[in-house]
Amino acid sequence: MIKEILVHIPTERSLRPVVDASISLAQSFRASLDAMAIGYMQPSMAYSADGAVVTAVAAVLAAEQRHAAERSAAALAVFETEARHARIAYECRSIQDFPAEAASSIGAAARLYDLVVVLQPDAALETHDNATAREILLQAGGPVLFVPHIFRGPFNPRRIGICWDGSRLAGRALRDAKSFLAHAEAAVVISINETQVAPAEASAQELMRHMGRTTLSARLIELTAERSEIQPSILSLAADEGLDMLVMGAYGHSRLREGILGGVTREMLKTMTVPTLMSH
C-alpha cells in the first residue's frame, strides 16, 4: 500500500495541479506527504585568483542562494496552507542548488517513497522544473505520477487505463499501480499492436485471465496503429472511455534512441490529458 508520497512542488510554473492531486491522494491512502521545492541557482562567473573577483563572485552567489530560498519557500507556503487545511501528515523541504545537482538530489530522495507526484513537463516552456520532472522519472526507481498542467482538482481515479504491451516495464507499471487498482471501480486494458510486440506468456489475454482473479471489473480493448499514432490513440481512447488515470511503462529504449525515433513516452509527456502513472 502507498504510505509515503513525495511531491515535487514547481517554483517556475503553476503548482496548483500537483498540490491538489497529491493532497487528495494522501487523504485517500491515509499516507504521509512530503513536499520538496527547488530554488534554482544560476551558475556564476568563473573564479579567478584575484581576491577582489573572488569576493565579488561570493557575494553574487550568496545573493543568488538567498533569492532561490525565497522562491522555494514561497512555493512551499502555498502547499503548506492546503496541507494544514486537509489535516494530513506532511513535511516540507526546500532545496537551493544548481539545476543538475538539485534534480539529482530530489531524484535520489524519491527512491525512499512509495509514490512520487510531479507536474507534466510543458513543451512550450524551457524551465528547470521540466527537466527535474523527467529526471525524477529516470532516477526514482519506482512509480511516478505525472499530473497534467490542465488538471484541477481532487484526484480520485475510479476508471483506470492500463497500457499493455507485455514488456518488463509494462509489468512493473502494473504492479506499481496495484494500490490504485484496489480503489478503482473499473479497468480498461489497452493493447496496441500486440501480435507484433507482446510475448505469448505475457499477452493481453493472459493479463485479463489474471485480472479475472480479482473483483475489479476489467475490459480489454485491442487496437492497431502506426508508431506515430500510438500516443494519440491512447489519449483518444481515454477520452472515449472516461478514464481518470493511465498506467504505462516509460522509456523502453535509451533516451537517445527515444529522441531519434519519437518515443511514446516523450509524446505522452508532451500531450497527456489525464494523470499518468509511469514506471521506468
C-alpha positions in Angstrom: 0.0 0.0 0.0 1.0 3.6 -0.5 2.0 5.1 2.8 4.6 7.7 1.9 4.3 10.1 -1.0 6.7 12.7 -2.3 5.5 15.7 -4.4 7.8 17.9 -6.3 6.4 21.5 -6.0 7.3 23.6 -9.0 8.8 27.0 -8.5 8.8 28.2 -12.1 5.3 27.0 -13.1 1.8 26.6 -11.8 1.9 24.4 -8.7 -1.9 24.0 -8.2 -2.3 20.8 -10.2 0.3 18.8 -8.1 -0.8 20.3 -4.8 -4.5 19.3 -5.4 -3.6 15.9 -6.7 -1.0 14.9 -4.1 -3.1 16.1 -1.1 -6.2 14.2 -2.3 -4.1 11.1 -2.7 -2.6 11.4 0.8 -6.2 11.7 2.1 -7.4 8.6 0.1 -4.4 6.4 1.1 -4.1 7.9 4.6 -0.5 8.5 3.6 2.1 11.0 4.8 3.0 13.6 2.2 6.5 15.2 1.9 6.9 18.2 -0.4 10.2 19.3 -1.9 10.6 22.6 -3.8 13.8 23.7 -5.6 15.0 27.3 -5.8 17.3 27.0 -8.8 20.6 28.9 -8.7 22.3 30.1 -11.9 26.0 29.3 -12.4 28.1 32.3 -11.5 31.1 33.7 -13.3 34.3 31.7 -13.3 36.5 32.1 -10.2 39.8 34.0 -10.5 42.9 34.1 -8.5 42.3 37.8 -8.0 41.0 38.4 -4.5 38.5 41.1 -5.5 36.9 38.9 -8.1 36.6 36.0 -5.7 34.9 38.3 -3.2 32.5 39.6 -5.8 31.6 36.2 -7.0 31.0 35.0 -3.5 28.6 38.0 -2.9 26.8 37.2 -6.1 26.5 33.5 -5.1 25.2 34.4 -1.7 22.5 36.7 -3.2 21.6 34.0 -5.7 21.1 31.5 -2.9 19.0 33.9 -0.9 16.7 34.6 -3.9 16.5 30.8 -4.6 15.5 30.2 -1.0 12.8 32.8 -1.2 11.4 31.2 -4.4 11.2 27.7 -2.9 9.8 29.0 0.4 7.0 30.8 -1.4 6.0 27.7 -3.3 6.1 25.6 -0.1 4.0 28.1 1.7 1.1 27.5 -0.8 1.4 23.8 -0.3 1.6 24.0 3.5 -1.6 26.1 3.7 -3.5 23.5 1.8 -1.9 20.5 3.6 -2.8 22.0 7.0 -6.4 22.6 5.9 -6.6 19.0 4.7 -5.3 17.8 8.1 -2.8 15.4 6.6 0.6 14.4 7.9 3.2 16.3 5.9 6.7 17.8 5.8 8.3 20.4 3.7 11.9 20.6 2.4 13.5 23.5 0.5 16.5 23.0 -1.8 18.7 25.7 -3.2 21.2 24.4 -5.7 22.2 24.5 -9.4 19.7 22.7 -11.7 21.6 19.5 -12.3 22.6 19.0 -8.7 19.1 19.8 -7.5 17.5 17.3 -9.9 19.9 14.7 -8.8 19.1 15.3 -5.1 15.4 15.0 -5.5 15.8 12.0 -7.8 17.8 10.2 -5.1 15.3 11.2 -2.4 12.4 9.8 -4.5 13.8 6.3 -4.1 12.6 6.2 -0.5 8.9 6.8 -1.3 6.1 4.6 -2.4 4.9 7.2 -5.0 6.2 10.5 -6.4 3.9 13.1 -7.8 5.3 15.6 -10.4 3.9 18.1 -12.9 3.7 17.3 -16.6 6.6 19.0 -18.4 5.4 21.8 -20.6 6.9 21.6 -24.1 6.1 25.3 -24.7 8.3 26.4 -21.9 12.0 25.8 -21.2 12.2 25.6 -17.5 14.3 23.7 -15.0 11.1 22.2 -13.5 10.6 20.4 -16.8 14.0 18.7 -16.7 13.6 17.9 -13.0 10.3 16.0 -13.5 11.9 13.9 -16.3 15.0 13.2 -14.1 12.8 12.1 -11.3 11.2 9.5 -13.6 14.6 8.1 -14.6 16.1 8.2 -11.1 13.2 7.3 -8.7 13.3 3.5 -9.2 9.5 3.4 -8.6 6.2 4.8 -9.8 5.9 8.5 -10.8 2.5 10.1 -11.3 2.6 12.9 -13.9 -0.2 15.4 -13.4 -1.3 17.3 -16.5 -0.8 21.1 -16.2 -4.5 21.4 -17.1 -5.6 19.3 -14.2 -7.7 20.8 -11.4 -8.9 19.2 -8.5 -9.2 16.5 -6.2 -7.8 13.3 -7.8 -9.9 10.2 -7.3 -9.2 7.7 -10.1 -12.1 5.3 -10.5 -11.6 4.2 -14.1 -8.0 3.3 -14.9 -6.5 2.5 -18.3 -3.6 0.0 -18.4 -1.4 0.4 -21.4 -0.1 -3.1 -22.0 2.5 -4.5 -24.5 3.8 -7.4 -22.4 7.1 -5.7 -21.7 9.0 -5.7 -18.4 8.3 -2.0 -18.0 4.5 -2.6 -18.5 4.6 -5.3 -15.9 6.4 -3.1 -13.5 3.9 -0.3 -14.0 1.0 -2.7 -13.5 2.5 -3.8 -10.2 3.2 -0.2 -9.1 -0.4 0.6 -9.8 -1.9 -2.1 -7.6 -2.8 0.3 -4.8 -4.7 2.5 -7.3 -6.4 -0.5 -8.8 -7.5 -1.7 -5.4 -9.5 1.5 -5.0 -10.8 1.6 -8.6 -14.2 0.7 -9.9 -13.2 -0.5 -13.4 -10.1 -1.0 -15.5 -9.6 -0.9 -19.3 -6.6 -2.9 -20.7 -5.3 -1.1 -23.8 -3.4 -3.3 -26.1 -1.9 -1.8 -29.3 -0.2 -3.9 -32.0 0.0 -6.8 -29.6 0.8 -9.5 -32.1 3.9 -7.5 -33.1 5.3 -6.9 -29.6 3.9 -9.0 -26.8 5.2 -12.5 -25.9 2.5 -15.1 -25.7 3.2 -15.7 -22.0 2.5 -12.0 -21.3 -0.2 -11.3 -23.8 -3.2 -9.1 -23.0 -5.4 -12.2 -22.9 -3.1 -13.6 -20.2 -3.3 -10.4 -18.3 -7.1 -10.5 -18.5 -7.0 -14.0 -17.1 -5.0 -12.9 -14.1 -7.2 -9.9 -13.6 -10.2 -12.2 -13.6 -9.0 -13.5 -10.3 -9.7 -10.1 -8.7 -13.0 -8.4 -8.0 -12.1 -5.5 -10.3 -14.2 -5.2 -13.4 -11.8 -5.2 -16.4 -12.3 -5.0 -20.1 -9.8 -5.4 -23.0 -9.6 -3.1 -26.0 -7.2 -4.1 -28.8 -6.1 -1.7 -31.4 -3.6 -1.4 -34.3 -1.8 1.8 -35.0 1.3 3.2 -36.7 4.1 4.1 -34.2 3.3 7.8 -34.6 -0.3 7.2 -33.8 0.1 5.1 -30.7 0.0 8.0 -28.2 -2.9 9.8 -29.9 -4.8 6.5 -30.0 -4.3 6.1 -26.2 -5.5 9.6 -25.4 -8.5 9.3 -27.7 -9.5 6.1 -26.1 -9.0 7.6 -22.6 -11.5 10.4 -23.5 -14.0 7.9 -25.1 -13.8 5.6 -22.1 -13.9 8.4 -19.4 -10.6 7.2 -17.9 -9.3 9.1 -14.8 -5.8 7.7 -15.0 -3.4 5.9 -17.3 -0.7 3.4 -16.3 2.3 2.7 -18.6 5.9 1.8 -18.7 8.3 4.6 -19.6 11.4 4.8 -21.8 11.7 1.3 -23.1 14.8 2.4 -25.1 17.6 4.7 -24.2 16.8 8.4 -24.1 18.9 8.9 -27.2 17.0 6.4 -29.2 13.7 7.7 -27.9 14.7 11.2 -29.0 15.6 9.9 -32.5 12.6 7.7 -33.1 10.0 9.9 -31.4 9.1 7.7 -28.4 5.7 7.1 -27.0 6.9 8.2 -23.6 8.1 11.6 -24.9 4.9 12.2 -26.8 2.8 11.3 -23.8 4.7 13.7 -21.6 4.0 16.4 -24.1 0.3 15.9 -24.7 -1.2 13.9 -21.7 -4.8 14.9 -20.8 -5.2 12.7 -17.7 -2.9 11.9 -14.8 -0.5 9.1 -15.9 1.4 6.7 -13.7 4.8 5.8 -15.3 7.4 3.3 -14.2 10.9 3.2 -15.6 
